[in-house]
Amino acid sequence: MVRKRIVVAGEVQGVNFREACRTIAAENGVGGWVRNLRDGRVEAVFEGPPETVDRVVAWAQDGPVAARVADVAVHLEQPEGLTTFLVK
């Protein structure tokens, strides 16, 4: 199991990013959460097998159709055992 925290910059709020992220995470069996930050970025944590977490992180490079992703910072962290995915 791995845990990756990402911070996504660009036009990523108000474009259904969080809900699309929840859907992609659920489809891949990845636990974690996603939330909007006050500065306009989106932060998310993904936990699961390395290949599925990497698949969700790769999706975040583009996000949903209406998003305009400028940058995705990825941070490797210690897994906490998250098995469900929440929109905060």
Order of alpha helices (4+ residues) and beta strands (2+ residues): beta-alpha-beta-beta-alpha-beta-beta
